[in-house]
Amino acid sequence: MDKLKLMEEIKSLFNGADRNNTGFIDSGQVEQLLLHFFKSKGTNHDPALVKTEVASFLKGLDSNNDGQVSLSEFTKFAMKFVCS
């Protein structure tokens, strides 16, 4: 997949998670994103486990520790994940 198409897909995923259109995703939106991901893979997860996974996922995403994830942070994380 070429880089431009990948960037468009990452932005689309981010915008889908940013349901209130603030330009940031918070822990609740990350939780919904993970639940959607697990559901799309046919995997059911315990809600308590998902909350733990959200905290861990946010730690990796939120590079400036402000409690929310910007498109830039999300893109950097996604690119590292996809390109590794």
N, C-alpha and C positions, 0 to 999 in steps of 0.2 A: 504494500500500500504506500502511495506516495505521501510525503510529509504534509502537503497542503490538504489532502483529503483527510488525513489523520487529525490535523488541527481542527478542521471543520467538524468532525465527529466528536472530538473532545469538547468543543464549544457547545455543540448541540446537547451533549450529555449534561454539561454544566447548566445550561439554560433550562433544561428540563427539570433539574433538581432545584433551581432557584425559582420556586413557585411564586414568590412575592416580588420578583423582579427588582431586588435590591442591588444586584451585582455581587452578592455574597451568598454562600450557603452556610447554614448553621448546623448544629448537631442534629436537630430534628429533621432537617432536609437531608443530611448525610444518612440518617437512619432510614428514611424512606428510599433513598438511592440504593442502599445496601439490601433492603428488603426486596426491592424491585429486581435487583441483580440476582439474589438468591432464588426468587420465584422464577425468573427467566431460565435459570439453570435447573429447575425442578427440585430445588433444595428447600426444605422447611427448617427454620431456625427458631429456637427458643427465644422469646422476646428479651429475657434477661441476658442471654448470650449476645444478642444483637447489640444491646446497649454497651456491653463490654467491647465488642468489635468496633462500635462507633467511636468510643473513646480512643482506642488504639489507632484507628484509621485517621481520626482528626489530628492526632499527634504527628503523624507523617505528613499530613496535608498542610496544617496551619503553621507555616514556617516562621511567621512573626508573632505567634502566640497571642493573637487578639480575640480568639474564640470564634472566629468565622473564617471562611475560606474564600479567597478571591479567585477570579478566573485565572489569573497569573499563577497563583499557588497550585490550583487544580491542574493546570496545563503542565507545569514543571513536574509534578508528581506523576501524572499520567504518562508523560513522555519517558520518564525514568522507568516506569513499570513496563511500558510497551517495548522500549528499546533494550531492555536487559534480558 
